[in-house]
Amino acid sequence: MSEHADLRDVALLLRDGDDVAVATEDLAEGRTLRHARGVLTVAGRVPRGHKIALRDLAAGTRIHKYGQVIGQATAVIRAGDHVHAHNLGMDAVDHDYEFGTGLVTITPATQIRTFQGYVRADGSVGTRNYVGIVTSVNCSASTARMIADQFRGPILDAYPQVDGVVALSHDSGCGMVPASEGGRILRRTLRGYATHPNIGGLLVLGLGCEMLGVQTLLAELDAPADTLIERMTIQESGGIRATVRAGTAVVRTMLDRLDERRREAVPASKLVLGLNCGGSDGYSGITANPALGHASDLLVAQGATTVLAETPEVFGAEHLLTRRAVSREVGQRLLDRIAWWHKYVEAGGGTLDNNPSPGNKAGGLTTILEKSLGAVAKGGAAPLTAVYEYAERVTEPGFTFMDTPGYDPVSVTGLVAGGATVVCFTTGRGSVLGGKPAPVIKIATNSEIFQRMREDMDLDTGGIVTGTTTIEAAGEQIFETVLAVASGQLTASEDLDLGRDEFVPWQLGAVT
């Protein structure tokens, strides 16, 4: 009887040939582990979720995880060593990009699944029924919040078909050039929310003298014909108090009409699902992200749309996405956005490999290459059908990509502006993001964080590591949860009334 523990009982080898395995429990110094290449001795404590070397590696050696390069050794590494920031560094990204060489056919589902949604006049389907107060400028933000606050709490019990009144306030709208890149992004974001299927009633509120005015936002607004739309400016209405009184009356009238609407059964193909992650750890690319990827593929098989995001967090793994592009043009558009990001961060004195964050590193992630390889798993295996700029309306069915920053509120804001009616958000460290008007389903990568933050999490995928579930089974659970939430089931963040402060449009350019 061997005295050595089996590596498979305490760590995960993700691909044959990988140089490291991921610990599934804290490994104490001196512990001996048996694996296919022999026996190794743990040289120092390796925390759960972190990497342990399986063989001796010379300084400068490229290190593999997921069957891909995650960096290079910055010092001599011995079998059994903890592999992390002290001995693993960034490696040059020099991929030979291929386009469409890794296409996988997603067979259309034989059983058409449905959810209960709000069918809009333009054929889109909402998963929620909100009144949105869109502010044209920060000067009207406080007034918008005052109006929305009149409808928080028990007062909404009288309107069971209405999910709430949300003030979509922001920090810009004036002191900027409307035709600049930043101005175009802000206008596109605000219009995306104004025309969103989950917004049944819209009050556009401005000050009255801003550069991005109310009429500019409303001009040629392509909202569903059944969206109730009103406009107000504080200066025309007689000041803040008068505007709050008038705005409250306008919203109350909208609520009466919106409460007449009813959910009805619609095919799952009408869903647009945003895929995002935050507070990642060493398990993200092993549990929640690939499980969400499987759910994404199940939705694509139904004819639905899924949208991956966070461009800085696919950097280093973009070659895996270009291989799935349905055309060279689609793949090249992704590469063009990454090239834009290189210039953007260099102008600010940084580089794309400044990521991961301190929390990511504490959870076991070392380089952006490692983080990105895990992040792209959220996109499953389906072909990449389209690439969109930030907050651009998503129109193509199937698996798509949107260019957003990695900062979670800004990224999710872009996804929702593009039309996402539900968002799935994976986390290993415990991000507490919420969303309005699109609900956010939070998926824990490990059972420890799920139990510790039970009131903030919706699903636990930690069983993939312990063997109590599989990626496929967890993915099916996510898929079923998406349908249930789309039909009205509240998420943990909705139960806490989160989402008002997470509307954070991406700000670019000079403010004068």
Secondary structure, 3 states (H helix, E strand, C coil): CCCCEEHHHHEECCCCCCCEEEECCCECCCCEEEECCEEEECCCCECCCCEEECCCECCCCEEEECCEEEEEECCCECCCCEECCCCEECCCCCCCCCCCCCCCCCCCCCCCCEEEEEECCCCCEECCCEEEEEECCHHHHHHHHHHHHCCCCHHHHHCCCCCEEEEECCCCCCCCCCCCHHHHHHHHHHHHHHCCCCEEEEEEEECCCCCCCHHHHHCCCCCCCCCEEEEEEHHHHCCHHHHHHHHHHHHHHHHHHHCCCCCEEEEHHHCEEEEEECCCCCCCCCCHHHHHHHHHHHHHHCCCEEEECCHHHCCCCHHHHHCCECCHHHHHHHHHHHHHHHHHHHHCCCCHHHCCCHHHHHCCCCCHHHHHHHHHHHHCCCCEEEEECCCCCCCCCEEEEECCCCCHHHHHHHHHHCCCCEEEEEECCCCCCCCCCCCEEEEECCHHHHHHCCCCCCEECCHHHHCCCCHHHHHHHHHHHHHHHHCCCCCHHHHCCCCCCCCCCCCCCCCC
